[in-house]
Amino acid sequence: MTTEPSSTIIDGKLIAKKIRDEIASEVARIKDSTGIVPGLAVILVGSRKDSQTYVRNKKKACEEVGIASFEVSLPEDCTEEDVIKHISDFNNNPSVHAILVQLPLPQHINEEKILNAVAIEKDVDGFHPLNIGRLAMQGRDPLFIPCTPKGCMELLHRYNVEIKGKRAVVIGRSNIVGMPAALLLQRANATISIIHSKTKNPEEITRQADILISAAGVPNMVRGSWLKPGAVVIDVGINAVDDAHSARGYRLVGDVCFEEASRVASAITPVPGGVGPMTIAMLLSNTLSSAKRIHDLK
């Protein structure tokens, strides 16, 4: 009996590269015909290493596709007023079409207050309550869809995974990934269930899923036995686990036990190289869409 993985590997790196190439040619076209350059502003508060890395990656990705990037780094002990002042400046700057506040913010800063200060037409992360509200309502369209769930959906579409009429299960109910991912699947006419920390016997629910999106932040939580044979698995988790054999002393794993799941699923995203690269590609896509909408470009 073979124990080789039988599933298709959903290559987020490859798809993200294609999308970045598409964006680069569109940005060049707009610049040539109108002189307009899409602009993304990122506000970083504090000196968390992971946040600094994410911001650096976003800046590099902007450069590669020709999007102008603006960055403000504020000290850990800055006030809410400091952050809001910079948001206000970017709200009023016509060269900035998209604003992103890197999360998490330090404890003393009210995240809701900060995110609500971003002009809805520049809320590239899609976290403004009006954007989420529109996402939840039938017949309404948000100005922006949050980048990570949008990336998950893009992977499903580009791998021609049928969503309509299917059972979809989302693990995690965060405002950033789980909840918007469930709303997007519902919009695509899947029947959805959400699993969270208070769910009893989650494996009984996941075994019914034709499509599983996991965004729990718990390493290797989803075992092969949790899956319905032939399910499509999108693993959003990026978790560091100790590994004495690795030069860094750790390695990255997802929420899904890849070795087991890849023998049961029909298709699965790896970690790293699955959802991660898609998040930044969707950020660039949202920035481009924003510039086109603000300047009424086709």
N, C-alpha and C positions, 0 to 999 in steps of 0.2 A: 504494500500500500504506500502510495507516495505522500510525503509530507510537504511537498513543494507548495509555495503559495499559488493559488489558482486564480487569484483576483487580478483584475486590471488595476494598475497603479495610476491614480489620478495625479498627473504631474502638474502641480501648481506653478512650479518654476517655469516650465515651458509655456503654459497658458499666460502667465503674467508677462513673460517676455513678448509674446505675440501682442498682447494688449498694449504694452508700453510702446511697441513699434507703431501700432495703429495711432496711438495718442501723439507720438512724436511727429508723424506725417501730418496729422490734423492741426497740431500747434503751428507747424511750419507753414501750412496753407493759410491759416488765419493771419499769421504774422506778415506773410508776403502780401496778402490781399487787403489787409486793414491796418497793419502796423501794431495791432493789439497783441500783447503778450499776457497770457493767463498768469496770475500771481497767487501764490499760497503763503500765508503768514502762519508761523508756528510760535506759540508762547510756551516756554519751559520755565517751571518754577522749581527751584531746588536743584540738588545735584545727584539725584538717583542715577546710578550707572546705567540701568536698563533703559530709563527714559532718555538719557543722553544718547545712547546707542540708537534708539528708535528715531530721535530727532535727526541725528546724523544721517541715517539711512534715508529718511524722507527728503532731506536736502539734496543728497546725492542723486536720488531718483528724479527729483525735479530737474536738476541740471541735465541729466541724460535725455530728457524729453523736451527740453527747451522751455520749461515753466520757470518763471522768476520766483525765487524763494526769499522770504523776509523772516528774520528770526529775532526773538527777544528772549534773553535768559535773565531771569530774576532770582535773587537770593532766596534761600529757604525761609528766611524770616520777614519777607516782604509782606505788605498789608494787602487786604482785598482791594482797597482803593488803587494801589499800584497796578494790580493786574487789570482791573476794570479800565483804568486810564489807557493802558496799552491796547486793550480790546477796542475801546472807543476810537483811538487813533486809527486802527486798522479798519474799523467799520466805516470811517470817513475817508479812507485813502482809496481813490479810484483805481490805483494800480493793483490793489489787493482784491481778489475775487473770492477768496476762500480763507477762512480762519480756523485754526485748530489749536485748542488748549490741550497740551499733553497731560494725560491723567496717569496715575493719581496725583492729586494736589496735596500739599502738606495739610496736616490735621486741622490747623487753625483757620483754614480757608474754606468757606462754604461753596462746595462744588456746584450746587444748584444755582446759586446766585451768580457765579462766574459764567456758567454755560448759558444762562438766560440773558447775559449781557451781549452775547454774540448776535449780530444782526442775522435774522433768520435766512435772508438771501445769501449769506456767506457762511452758514453753519455746515461746513463741509463734512463734519462727522455725523450729521443728521440727528444730533442728540437733543435739539430744541424740542420742548413739549409739543409745539405745533407740528413739527415734522413727524414725530412719533404718533401724534393723534391722527394726522392725515393718513399715515401708513396703516393705522388700525381700522380706518373707516372705508366702507365700500364706496366706490365712485369718487374718491378723493385721491390726489397724488401728492406725496411729500416732495419738497424741493430737492431733498437729498435723502438717500438711503444709507444707513450706517455701513462703513466700509467692510468690516469683517463679514457680516451676514450677506452683504451684496456679493462679496467674493465667493462665498459658499454657493450662492445661487448661480453665479456665473460659471463655476466649475460644473455644476449639475447640467446647465444648459449646453456648455461646450462639449460635454461628453454624452450629449443626447440622452440624458436620463429622463424618463417620463415621470412627471410629477402629478399630473391631473388624475384624480381618483385614487391615488396611492395613500397608504398609511405612512405618515412621517412622525418620527419621535425626535424631540429636541431635549437634550440633557443640559440643564442650567436655565435660569430665568433672569439673567442679568439684563440691565437696560442696554448694555453695549452689544451683546451677542445673542443670548438665548431668546429673549422676548422678541426683538425684531426679526430674528431668523424664523421663529414660529409664525409671525405675522406674514412674512414673505412667502412661506410655504403655503399658508392658508390662501393668500392672494393667488397663488399658482394652482389653487383647487385641490391641494392635498387635504387629507383629514389628519389633524394634528393632535398629538399629546405632548405635554411638557412634564419632564421629570425633574424634581428638585430635591433638596436635602431632607424634606419631610415625606417624600414618596415612599410608600411601603412596597417591598418586592419589585424594585425597578426592572429587574431582569424579565419579569413576566410581561411587562409593557414593551420593552425593547425587542423581545422575540416576535412581536407582531409587526415590527417596522420594516417597510420596504426601503425607506430612507431614514438613516440615523445621522443627526448632527449632534456631536458632543462638545459642549463648552463648559465643562465642570471644573477644570483645573485640578483634577485628581489623577496622578499617574497610573496608567494601566488598569483603571477601574473597570472598563468594559471588556469582559472576557469573550472568547470565541463562543462560549455557551450562551451568552446573552443575545446572540444574533440569530436572525432568521436566515437560513441558507439563501444566498443570492442577493442579500441586502446590499445597498450602496451606503458606504460609511464615510462621512466627512468629519475629520478629527481636528477640532479647533484648539485643543489643549496643547500648550507648550510648557512642559514641566521639567525642571532640572532634577536628575537623580544621581546620587553618588556613584562614581565609577572609577575604581582604582586604576583600571587599565587605560583610562583616557588621560591625555596630557594635561587637560584642564581639571581633572579630578571629578568631572561630572559629565553626563551626556543628556541630551534632550529627548524626552519621550512624550507621547501624546496621552490623552485620556483613555485611548483604546489600546489594548495589548495587541500590537501589530502582528506578531508572529502567529498568534492564535486566530485573530480576526481575518487575516489575509487568506486563511484556508476555508473560510465560511462565506465571506462577502463576495459579491460579484465584482465590486470595485471599491477602492479605498484610497484615502489620501495618506501619504507618508508624513512623519514628523521627524526632522524639519523637511521643508520642500513641498508642502501641500498648501495649506490655507495661508500661511505666513506671507509668502510673496504676493499673494492675491490682495491682501489688505492694502498694501502700499499702491498696487496697481489701481485699485478702486478709488483710493484717495486722489490719485492723478486724474482719473476719469471724472470724478466729482468736481475737481477744480476746473477742468476743461469745460464741463457742462455749465458750471456757474458763470464762467467768462462769456460763454455763448449766450446764456440767458440774459445776463446783465446788459450786454451790448446788442441783444436781439439779432444774433448771428445764426445763420442756418448751417 
